[in-house]
Amino acid sequence: MAFVLRRLGARAAAEELTAEVFRIAWERVLGGGGDVTSGWLFVTARNLLGNHYRAMARLTELHRRISDELDRPSVSDEGSAVLDTLDRLPVRHREVLLLSYWDGLSAAETGEVLGCSGAAVWVRLHRARKAFRDLYAEPVQPEQSEESA
C-alpha cells in the first residue's frame, strides 16, 4: 500500500489499486500459478500503476483539450521542477530512482522488482542519477501541437 500510495498520492486510489494487486495474487494462488513473493507483488503493483498512469495521461490530455477549447489555463502547469524532470526521464531511469530513493528499497530488493542483480541496480542507479541531473539542468521545451507541426 505504501509503495502505491507514494506514487499516487491519493489514499482512495491507492487502496483500490492495492486491493486489485491482492485480488490478482489471490487468483494466482487459487489457480496454482506459482508463488506470490514480495517481488511479484511489487511488479504487479508497478504494472497496475503503469495502467493507471496511462489512463490518467489520457484524462489529462482530454482536460487539456477541453481547457484549450474553453480558453482556460490548465491545472497541470503548476508542477514542480523535480516531478517534471522525473516525468521526462525514461521509464528505466525513473523506476530505479523511485524504488531506491522514494521507496527506500535495497539494491537486492530493487533488483528483484526490476528483474536484475543488485550490481546491475547500482549501475542503473548511477546512469539514472546522471540522466536526472542532465535533464534537470536543461529547460523544459514546450511540446509542439499537431497543428503547428
Secondary structure, DSSP 4 states (H G I P E B T S, - for coil): -HHHHHHH--HHHHHHHHHHHHHHHHHHHHTT-----HHHHHHHHHHHHHHHHHHHHHHHHHHHHHHHHHT---GGGG--HHHHHHHHS-HHHHHHHIIIIIS---HHHHHHHHTS-HHHHHHHHHHHHHHHHHHHHSPPPPPPPTTT-
